[in-house]
């Protein structure tokens, strides 16, 4: 027993370094936890630089924690330091090749850098890991559209919709695609599902307006855009669509009001002035009609230039200015070969010029088209004018 008294103090002395090591390790772990907790608070406050400093301290003390590594990558990503973010995300994947946070982040960065093929590869990898994730299908669908693979995009959006029917973004994208492909019945069913859940969703209301415009259902166009505007939408394109729809249902004052609003915001285009010109024309305010049609021509860079000159020529006729009408019909044909413009030009040159070969030429050009609106009258005039030209000594 007396030896035991000597041994115990010796054992205690041997344990001292080990106890000191344990105490030091506990202290380090506690410090790392404190830094990590502070970093988390900074992340929640979007203070990424401060969070990064603390997370880097944590990593220097505990480089084996993959969670810390992922959050460092996330901070770099949120601050736009994509090169550093990719380096840390890739380090995470070296340690865990199935880490979905790292794969998804790399896909997002690739998309932001417009490396869409890389993004596509990352989303394909994510879908191979989880075939039930609606979010992955949605993001993969957007990427497929970016690389021009529309059919793949549609299939992925459809799968995303099956997995999550409440996703308004998916409904918006699918309905947009269906409208562009003229699959209006499919688009309508989707939009109805979406609007049943979110009746004030501006994107869905805009798509509804597009759908009804395709069907020439102008009262429905008015209803959809008015609802969107009631939610605060001030998109120039849709306000112009609204103004035009009002014109088509003979609500001229409301149509003019909306079109003038666009002009007042200095967002006017050739099309805005064209429709304003038509509206004033229908109101028989020919002075304002001419003003806006001429502005449409001044601004015009679109394929509709032929229509602008044609409408200005129609206005010239209302003002009994036949020479200007003939000149503008001719200008219209310089931009677009249009059968009805050819007939109108033939008709006016028939009345205005003594040389009937001019009108005969335009009537014959009209008859060479497929238009049948004025065919019977044109054929009668051609037969008559051939005789007149022959008598005038020209070619029959």
C-alpha positions as CSV (number, residue, x, y, z in Angstrom):
1,X,0.0,0.0,0.0
2,X,2.8,2.4,0.7
3,X,3.9,2.0,-3.0
4,X,0.5,3.0,-4.1
5,X,0.9,6.4,-2.4
6,X,4.1,6.9,-4.5
7,X,2.5,5.7,-7.8
8,X,-0.7,7.9,-7.8
9,X,1.2,11.2,-7.8
10,X,3.3,9.9,-10.7
11,X,0.2,8.9,-12.7
12,X,-1.3,12.3,-12.1
13,X,1.8,14.0,-13.4
14,X,1.7,11.9,-16.6
15,X,-2.0,12.9,-17.2
16,X,-1.3,16.6,-17.0
17,X,-0.2,17.1,-20.7
18,X,-3.2,15.1,-21.9
19,X,-5.6,17.1,-19.8
20,X,-4.0,20.3,-21.1
21,X,-4.5,19.0,-24.7
22,X,-8.1,18.2,-24.1
23,X,-8.8,21.5,-22.5
24,X,-7.1,23.3,-25.4
25,X,-9.1,21.3,-28.0
26,X,-12.3,22.1,-26.2
27,X,-11.4,25.8,-26.1
28,X,-10.7,25.7,-29.9
29,X,-14.0,24.0,-30.6
30,X,-15.8,26.5,-28.5
31,X,-14.1,29.4,-30.2
32,X,-14.9,28.0,-33.7
33,X,-18.6,27.6,-32.6
34,X,-18.7,31.3,-31.5
35,X,-17.1,32.5,-34.7
36,X,-19.5,30.3,-36.7
37,X,-22.5,31.6,-34.8
38,X,-21.4,35.2,-35.4
39,X,-20.8,34.4,-39.1
40,X,-24.3,33.0,-39.4
41,X,-25.8,36.2,-38.0
42,X,-23.8,38.2,-40.6
43,X,-25.1,35.9,-43.4
44,X,-28.7,36.5,-42.2
45,X,-28.0,40.2,-42.4
46,X,-26.4,39.9,-45.9
47,X,-23.1,41.1,-44.5
48,X,-21.1,38.6,-46.6
49,X,-17.7,40.2,-46.1
50,X,-17.9,40.1,-42.3
51,X,-19.2,36.5,-42.5
52,X,-16.4,35.5,-44.8
53,X,-13.7,36.8,-42.3
54,X,-15.2,34.8,-39.5
55,X,-15.7,31.6,-41.6
56,X,-12.1,31.8,-42.8
57,X,-11.0,31.8,-39.2
58,X,-13.2,28.8,-38.6
59,X,-11.7,27.0,-41.6
60,X,-8.2,27.7,-40.5
61,X,-9.0,26.0,-37.2
62,X,-11.1,23.2,-38.6
63,X,-10.4,22.5,-42.3
64,X,-12.2,19.2,-42.2
65,X,-15.7,20.8,-41.8
66,X,-17.2,20.7,-45.3
67,X,-20.1,22.9,-44.1
68,X,-17.7,25.8,-43.4
69,X,-16.1,25.3,-46.8
70,X,-19.5,25.5,-48.5
71,X,-20.4,28.7,-46.7
72,X,-17.1,30.3,-47.6
73,X,-17.9,29.5,-51.3
74,X,-21.4,30.9,-50.8
75,X,-20.0,34.2,-49.5
76,X,-17.7,34.6,-52.5
77,X,-20.6,33.8,-54.8
78,X,-22.9,36.4,-53.2
79,X,-20.2,39.1,-53.5
80,X,-19.7,38.3,-57.2
81,X,-16.3,36.7,-56.7
82,X,-17.1,33.8,-59.0
83,X,-13.6,32.5,-59.5
84,X,-13.1,32.0,-55.8
85,X,-16.6,30.7,-55.3
86,X,-16.0,28.0,-58.0
87,X,-12.7,27.0,-56.4
88,X,-14.3,26.4,-53.0
89,X,-17.4,24.7,-54.5
90,X,-15.2,22.4,-56.5
91,X,-13.2,21.6,-53.3
92,X,-16.4,20.6,-51.7
93,X,-17.2,18.3,-54.6
94,X,-13.7,16.7,-54.3
95,X,-14.7,15.7,-50.8
96,X,-18.3,14.9,-51.6
97,X,-19.1,14.3,-55.3
98,X,-22.9,14.3,-54.6
99,X,-23.1,17.5,-52.7
100,X,-26.2,19.1,-54.2
101,X,-25.5,22.6,-52.8
102,X,-22.2,22.8,-54.5
103,X,-23.5,21.4,-57.8
104,X,-26.5,23.8,-57.8
105,X,-24.3,26.8,-57.0
106,X,-21.9,25.9,-59.8
107,X,-24.9,25.7,-62.2
108,X,-26.1,29.1,-61.1
109,X,-22.7,30.7,-61.5
110,X,-22.3,29.1,-65.0
111,X,-25.7,30.7,-65.9
112,X,-24.6,34.1,-64.6
113,X,-21.4,33.8,-66.6
114,X,-23.5,32.7,-69.7
115,X,-21.7,29.4,-69.8
116,X,-25.0,27.7,-70.5
117,X,-23.6,24.4,-71.6
118,X,-21.7,24.0,-68.3
119,X,-24.9,24.9,-66.4
120,X,-26.8,22.3,-68.4
121,X,-24.2,19.6,-67.4
122,X,-24.6,20.6,-63.7
123,X,-28.4,20.4,-63.8
124,X,-28.3,17.1,-65.6
125,X,-26.1,15.8,-62.8
126,X,-28.5,17.1,-60.2
127,X,-31.4,15.5,-61.9
128,X,-29.5,12.2,-62.0
129,X,-29.2,12.5,-58.2
130,X,-32.8,13.5,-57.5
131,X,-35.5,12.8,-60.1
132,X,-38.3,14.2,-57.8
133,X,-37.0,17.8,-57.4
134,X,-39.2,20.3,-59.2
135,X,-36.7,23.1,-58.7
136,X,-34.0,21.2,-60.6
137,X,-36.4,20.5,-63.5
138,X,-37.3,24.2,-63.6
139,X,-33.8,25.5,-63.7
140,X,-32.7,22.9,-66.2
141,X,-35.6,23.9,-68.4
142,X,-34.5,27.6,-68.4
143,X,-31.0,26.4,-69.3
144,X,-32.3,24.2,-72.1
145,X,-34.1,27.2,-73.7
146,X,-30.9,29.2,-73.3
147,X,-29.0,26.7,-75.5
148,X,-31.8,26.6,-78.0
149,X,-33.2,23.2,-77.1
150,X,-36.9,24.2,-77.0
151,X,-38.3,20.6,-77.0
152,X,-36.1,19.6,-74.0
153,X,-37.1,22.8,-72.2
154,X,-40.8,22.1,-72.7
155,X,-40.4,18.6,-71.4
156,X,-38.5,19.8,-68.4
157,X,-41.0,22.5,-67.6
158,X,-43.9,20.0,-68.0
159,X,-42.2,17.7,-65.5
160,X,-41.6,20.6,-63.1
161,X,-45.3,21.4,-63.4
162,X,-46.4,17.8,-62.6
163,X,-44.2,17.8,-59.5
164,X,-45.3,21.3,-58.4
165,X,-48.5,22.6,-59.9
166,X,-48.4,25.8,-57.7
167,X,-45.2,27.1,-59.3
168,X,-46.4,30.3,-61.1
169,X,-43.0,30.8,-62.8
170,X,-43.4,27.4,-64.5
171,X,-47.0,28.2,-65.6
172,X,-45.8,31.5,-66.9
173,X,-43.0,30.0,-69.0
174,X,-45.0,27.1,-70.3
175,X,-48.0,29.3,-71.3
176,X,-45.6,31.7,-73.0
177,X,-44.1,28.9,-75.0
178,X,-47.5,27.5,-76.0
179,X,-48.7,30.9,-77.1
180,X,-45.6,31.3,-79.3
181,X,-46.2,27.8,-80.8
182,X,-49.9,28.8,-81.3
183,X,-51.0,26.0,-79.0
184,X,-53.6,28.3,-77.6
185,X,-55.9,25.7,-76.0
186,X,-53.0,24.3,-73.9
187,X,-51.9,27.8,-73.0
188,X,-55.5,28.7,-71.9
189,X,-55.9,25.7,-69.6
190,X,-52.6,26.4,-67.9
191,X,-53.3,30.1,-67.5
192,X,-56.7,29.3,-66.0
193,X,-55.1,27.0,-63.5
194,X,-52.5,29.7,-62.6
195,X,-55.0,32.5,-62.3
196,X,-57.3,30.4,-60.2
197,X,-54.5,30.3,-57.7
198,X,-53.1,33.8,-58.3
199,X,-55.7,36.0,-59.9
200,X,-53.6,39.1,-59.6
201,X,-50.4,37.7,-61.1
202,X,-49.3,40.3,-63.7
203,X,-47.2,37.9,-65.9
204,X,-50.1,35.5,-66.2
205,X,-52.6,38.4,-67.0
206,X,-50.2,39.6,-69.7
207,X,-50.0,36.1,-71.2
208,X,-53.8,36.0,-71.1
209,X,-53.9,39.2,-73.0
210,X,-51.5,37.8,-75.6
211,X,-53.6,34.7,-76.0
212,X,-56.8,36.6,-76.6
213,X,-55.0,39.0,-79.0
214,X,-54.0,36.0,-81.1
215,X,-57.7,35.0,-81.2
216,X,-58.7,38.6,-82.0
217,X,-60.8,38.7,-78.8
218,X,-60.3,42.3,-78.1
219,X,-62.8,42.7,-75.2
220,X,-60.9,39.9,-73.3
221,X,-57.6,41.7,-74.1
222,X,-59.0,44.8,-72.5
223,X,-60.1,43.0,-69.4
224,X,-56.8,41.2,-68.9
225,X,-54.6,44.3,-69.3
226,X,-56.9,46.5,-67.2
227,X,-56.6,43.9,-64.4
228,X,-52.8,43.9,-64.7
229,X,-52.7,47.7,-64.7
230,X,-54.8,47.7,-61.6
231,X,-52.0,45.7,-59.9
232,X,-49.5,48.4,-60.9
233,X,-48.3,47.3,-64.3
234,X,-47.2,50.2,-66.4
235,X,-45.5,48.2,-69.2
236,X,-45.5,50.4,-72.4
237,X,-46.0,47.4,-74.7
238,X,-49.1,46.2,-72.9
239,X,-50.6,49.7,-72.6
240,X,-50.2,50.1,-76.3
241,X,-51.9,46.7,-76.8
242,X,-54.7,47.9,-74.6
243,X,-55.0,51.1,-76.6
244,X,-55.2,49.2,-79.8
245,X,-57.8,46.8,-78.4
246,X,-59.9,49.7,-77.4
247,X,-59.7,51.0,-80.9
248,X,-60.8,47.7,-82.3
249,X,-64.0,47.6,-80.1
250,X,-64.7,51.2,-81.1
251,X,-63.8,52.8,-77.8
252,X,-61.8,55.5,-79.5
253,X,-61.5,57.9,-76.6
254,X,-60.2,55.3,-74.2
255,X,-57.8,54.0,-76.9
256,X,-56.5,57.5,-77.6
257,X,-56.1,58.1,-73.8
258,X,-53.9,55.1,-73.3
259,X,-51.8,55.8,-76.5
260,X,-51.3,59.4,-75.5
261,X,-50.0,58.3,-72.1
262,X,-47.2,56.4,-73.8
263,X,-46.4,59.5,-75.9
264,X,-46.4,61.7,-72.7
265,X,-43.9,59.3,-71.1
266,X,-41.7,59.7,-74.2
267,X,-41.9,56.0,-74.8
268,X,-43.6,56.4,-78.2
269,X,-42.6,54.4,-81.2
270,X,-43.7,54.5,-84.9
271,X,-46.4,52.0,-84.0
272,X,-47.8,54.2,-81.2
273,X,-48.2,57.2,-83.6
274,X,-49.6,54.9,-86.3
275,X,-52.4,53.8,-84.1
276,X,-53.0,57.3,-82.8
277,X,-53.2,58.4,-86.4
278,X,-55.8,55.7,-87.1
279,X,-57.8,56.7,-84.1
280,X,-58.0,60.3,-85.1
281,X,-58.8,59.2,-88.6
282,X,-61.8,57.3,-87.4
283,X,-62.8,60.3,-85.4
284,X,-62.5,62.4,-88.6
285,X,-59.9,64.6,-86.9
286,X,-57.8,64.6,-90.1
287,X,-55.3,67.2,-88.9
288,X,-54.2,65.2,-85.9
289,X,-54.4,62.0,-87.9
290,X,-52.0,63.4,-90.4
291,X,-49.7,64.7,-87.7
292,X,-49.3,61.2,-86.1
293,X,-49.1,59.3,-89.3
294,X,-46.2,61.5,-90.4
295,X,-44.5,61.0,-87.0
296,X,-44.9,57.3,-87.5
297,X,-43.1,57.6,-90.9
298,X,-40.4,59.7,-89.3
299,X,-39.8,57.2,-86.6
300,X,-40.4,54.2,-88.8
301,X,-37.8,51.5,-89.0
302,X,-40.2,48.6,-88.9
303,X,-41.7,46.3,-91.6
304,X,-45.0,48.3,-91.1
305,X,-43.7,51.3,-93.1
306,X,-45.8,50.2,-96.0
307,X,-48.9,50.3,-93.8
308,X,-48.0,53.8,-92.6
309,X,-47.8,55.2,-96.1
310,X,-50.9,53.4,-97.1
311,X,-52.9,54.8,-94.2
312,X,-51.5,58.3,-94.9
313,X,-52.6,57.9,-98.6
314,X,-56.1,56.9,-97.4
315,X,-56.1,60.1,-95.2
316,X,-55.0,62.1,-98.3
317,X,-58.1,60.9,-100.1
318,X,-60.4,62.0,-97.3
319,X,-58.8,65.4,-97.6
320,X,-59.3,65.3,-101.3
321,X,-55.6,65.4,-102.0
322,X,-55.4,62.8,-104.7
323,X,-51.8,63.6,-106.0
324,X,-50.4,63.1,-102.5
325,X,-52.4,59.9,-102.1
326,X,-51.0,58.5,-105.3
327,X,-47.5,59.5,-104.1
328,X,-47.9,57.8,-100.7
329,X,-49.4,54.6,-102.2
330,X,-46.3,54.4,-104.4
331,X,-44.1,54.9,-101.3
332,X,-46.1,52.2,-99.5
333,X,-45.3,49.7,-102.3
334,X,-41.6,50.5,-102.0
335,X,-41.7,49.0,-98.6
336,X,-44.2,46.1,-99.1
337,X,-45.8,44.5,-102.1
338,X,-49.5,44.6,-101.1
339,X,-52.3,43.6,-103.4
340,X,-54.9,45.9,-102.0
341,X,-52.5,48.9,-102.1
342,X,-51.9,48.0,-105.8
343,X,-55.7,48.1,-106.4
344,X,-56.1,51.4,-104.6
345,X,-53.2,52.9,-106.6
346,X,-54.7,51.6,-109.8
347,X,-58.0,53.1,-108.9
348,X,-56.6,56.6,-108.2
349,X,-54.3,56.7,-111.2
350,X,-57.3,55.6,-113.3
351,X,-59.2,58.7,-112.1
352,X,-56.3,61.2,-112.1
353,X,-54.2,60.5,-115.2
354,X,-55.3,60.8,-118.8
355,X,-52.7,58.3,-119.7
356,X,-54.6,55.1,-118.9
357,X,-51.6,52.8,-119.4
358,X,-50.5,53.8,-115.9
359,X,-53.7,52.5,-114.3
360,X,-53.8,49.5,-116.5
361,X,-50.3,48.5,-115.4
362,X,-51.3,48.6,-111.7
363,X,-54.6,46.7,-112.3
364,X,-52.6,44.0,-114.0
365,X,-50.2,43.8,-111.2
366,X,-53.1,43.4,-108.8
367,X,-54.6,40.6,-110.9
368,X,-51.3,38.7,-110.8
369,X,-51.7,38.4,-107.0
370,X,-53.9,35.9,-105.1
371,X,-56.2,38.6,-103.6
372,X,-59.8,38.4,-104.7
373,X,-61.3,41.4,-102.8
374,X,-61.5,43.6,-105.9
375,X,-60.8,41.1,-108.6
376,X,-64.1,41.4,-110.5
377,X,-63.9,45.2,-110.7
378,X,-60.2,45.0,-111.7
379,X,-61.0,42.6,-114.5
380,X,-63.7,44.9,-115.8
381,X,-61.4,47.9,-115.7
382,X,-58.6,46.0,-117.5
383,X,-60.9,45.0,-120.4
384,X,-62.1,48.6,-120.7
385,X,-58.7,50.3,-120.3
386,X,-57.1,48.0,-122.9
387,X,-59.5,49.5,-125.5
388,X,-58.7,53.0,-124.3
389,X,-55.0,52.5,-124.4
390,X,-55.3,51.0,-127.9
391,X,-57.2,54.0,-129.1
392,X,-54.6,56.3,-127.5
393,X,-51.9,54.5,-129.6
394,X,-50.3,52.6,-126.7
395,X,-50.0,48.9,-126.3
396,X,-53.3,47.1,-125.6
